[in-house]
């Protein structure tokens, strides 16, 4: 057991002002998260903390992330798109998700009832890592907003830093920058994240 995950379960992820309070999402789902943690460790995965959330790895490869949300807690499989999903319990994290898939839980009893099924899914995810399988990702399927194109052309250093990011990080920025309807808002978002891009980080990296 990783002491950083102990702290996460005790106080929360620390990404919002509710950390350590009864209103913290981790506090809401603590019992279910503890049960999920036991299952993941029993399956032989290593435990660490990434993106302020418990992450479970096999031979240093990310396999599954454990998260707490307002309406549910979840296991997020990094290569969930490759899982067979015979029970039909995997969901896309969002409409633009390519590789990751979630299993959502709304009670500790649900976790207990699903234990055999969860172990089978986790074991399949481990086998996918052992085999070195990869999800074929669409490379920047969304068009780059004009504001981003213009700023990158104006700033060669920023352009080089953006192009050096992983495709997933680039895509995350493109989706976020493209969302506002007004050009002014799109440009403001780009300017806000310039230092993050120059540092070689994705939107949620610290």
C-alpha positions in Angstrom: 0.0 0.0 0.0 1.3 3.4 -0.9 1.1 6.0 1.9 0.1 8.7 -0.7 -3.1 6.7 -1.4 -3.7 6.4 2.3 -3.6 10.2 2.4 -5.9 10.4 -0.6 -8.5 8.2 1.0 -8.2 10.1 4.3 -8.5 13.6 3.0 -9.2 13.6 -0.7 -7.2 14.5 -3.8 -6.5 18.1 -2.8 -7.5 19.7 -6.1 -10.4 21.7 -4.7 -11.2 23.6 -1.4 -13.3 20.7 -0.2 -10.3 18.6 0.7 -10.6 17.1 4.2 -14.2 18.1 4.6 -17.4 15.9 4.7 -18.3 17.4 1.3 -15.2 16.0 -0.4 -16.1 13.5 -3.2 -13.6 11.0 -1.9 -15.2 11.2 1.5 -18.6 10.4 -0.1 -17.3 7.2 -1.8 -14.5 6.2 0.7 -15.9 2.8 1.5 -16.4 1.8 -2.1 -12.9 3.2 -3.0 -11.3 1.1 -0.2 -13.0 -2.0 -1.5 -11.8 -1.3 -5.1 -8.3 -0.7 -3.7 -8.2 -4.1 -2.1 -9.3 -5.8 -5.3 -6.7 -3.9 -7.4 -3.9 -4.8 -5.0 -5.1 -8.4 -4.8 -4.7 -8.6 -8.6 -1.0 -7.9 -8.2 -0.9 -4.3 -9.5 1.5 -1.7 -8.0 0.0 1.4 -6.4 1.0 5.0 -6.9 -0.5 8.4 -7.1 -0.8 10.2 -10.5 -2.8 13.3 -11.4 -3.7 13.4 -7.7 -5.6 10.1 -8.0 -4.7 6.5 -7.2 -3.1 4.8 -10.2 -2.4 1.1 -10.6 0.4 -0.1 -12.8 1.9 -3.3 -14.2 5.6 -3.2 -14.8 5.4 0.6 -14.6 2.7 0.7 -17.3 -0.5 2.5 -16.3 -3.4 0.0 -16.2 -6.3 1.6 -14.2 -7.1 4.8 -12.4 -9.4 5.0 -9.3 -11.4 8.2 -9.1 -14.2 9.8 -7.1 -16.9 12.0 -8.8 -20.0 13.7 -7.5 -22.5 11.0 -8.5 -20.3 7.9 -8.5 -16.8 6.6 -8.1 -15.0 4.7 -10.9 -12.3 2.6 -12.3 -10.9 4.0 -15.5 -9.0 1.6 -17.7 -6.3 3.3 -19.7 -6.7 0.8 -22.6 -10.4 0.1 -21.9 -11.2 0.2 -25.6 -9.3 -3.1 -26.0 -11.3 -4.9 -23.3 -13.9 -7.3 -24.6 -16.6 -6.1 -22.1 -19.0 -9.1 -22.1 -21.1 -7.6 -19.3 -21.5 -4.2 -21.1 -20.3 -2.2 -18.1 -17.6 0.0 -19.7 -18.4 3.6 -20.6 -16.6 6.3 -22.4 -15.3 9.0 -20.0 -16.6 11.6 -22.5 -17.7 11.8 -26.1 -14.1 12.4 -27.3 -12.5 9.5 -25.3 -10.6 7.2 -27.5 -8.7 4.7 -25.3 -10.1 5.0 -21.7 -13.2 3.3 -20.5 -14.9 3.7 -17.1 -16.8 1.3 -14.8 -19.0 3.4 -12.5 -20.1 2.5 -9.0 -22.8 4.0 -6.9 -22.6 1.9 -3.7 -20.1 -0.2 -1.8 -22.5 -3.2 -2.2 -22.3 -2.8 -6.0 -18.5 -3.2 -5.7 -18.9 -6.4 -3.6 -21.4 -7.9 -5.9 -19.2 -7.2 -9.0 -15.9 -8.6 -7.5 -15.5 -11.6 -9.7 -16.3 -9.6 -12.8 -14.0 -6.8 -11.8 -11.1 -9.2 -11.2 -11.7 -10.7 -14.7 -11.6 -7.2 -16.3 -8.5 -6.2 -14.4 -6.7 -9.5 -15.3 -7.6 -8.9 -19.0 -6.2 -5.4 -18.8 -3.0 -6.9 -17.3 -2.8 -9.4 -20.2 -3.2 -6.6 -22.7 -0.1 -4.9 -21.1 1.9 -8.1 -21.1 1.2 -8.5 -24.8 2.2 -4.9 -25.5 -1.1 -4.1 -27.2 -1.8 -0.5 -28.1 -5.0 1.5 -28.9 -4.9 3.0 -32.3 -5.6 6.6 -31.7 -6.8 9.1 -34.3 -4.2 11.7 -34.6 -5.7 15.1 -33.9 -9.2 14.2 -35.2 -10.5 17.7 -34.3 -9.3 20.7 -36.3 -7.0 23.2 -34.6 -8.8 26.5 -33.8 -7.6 29.4 -35.9 -6.6 31.3 -32.7 -4.2 28.6 -31.8 -2.7 28.4 -35.3 -2.1 32.1 -35.3 -0.5 32.2 -31.9 1.8 29.3 -32.7 2.9 31.0 -35.9 3.6 34.2 -34.0 5.6 32.4 -31.3 8.0 29.8 -32.7 9.2 28.7 -29.3 5.6 28.0 -28.2 5.0 26.1 -31.5 8.0 23.9 -31.0 6.8 23.2 -27.4 3.3 22.3 -28.6 4.5 20.0 -31.3 6.8 18.3 -28.8 3.8 17.3 -26.6 2.3 13.8 -26.9 -0.7 13.5 -29.3 -3.0 13.0 -26.3 -1.8 16.2 -24.6 -2.1 18.1 -27.9 -5.6 16.8 -28.4 -6.6 17.8 -24.9 -5.6 21.3 -25.5 -7.2 21.5 -28.9 -10.6 20.3 -27.5 -10.4 22.8 -24.6 -9.3 25.7 -26.7 -12.0 25.0 -29.3 -14.9 24.8 -27.0 -15.9 28.5 -26.5 -18.0 30.1 -29.1 -16.3 33.5 -28.9 -12.8 34.0 -30.4 -11.9 36.3 -27.5 -12.5 33.5 -25.0 -10.6 30.9 -27.1 -7.6 33.2 -27.2 -7.8 33.9 -23.5 -7.7 30.1 -22.8 -4.7 29.7 -25.0 -2.8 32.6 -23.3 -3.6 31.1 -19.9 -1.9 27.8 -20.7 1.1 29.1 -22.6 3.5 28.5 -19.7 2.1 25.0 -19.1 2.8 24.2 -22.8 6.3 25.6 -22.7 7.0 23.4 -19.7 6.0 20.4 -21.7 3.0 19.6 -19.6 -0.6 18.6 -20.4 -3.6 20.5 -19.1 -3.9 18.5 -15.9 -0.2 17.9 -15.2 1.4 19.5 -12.2 
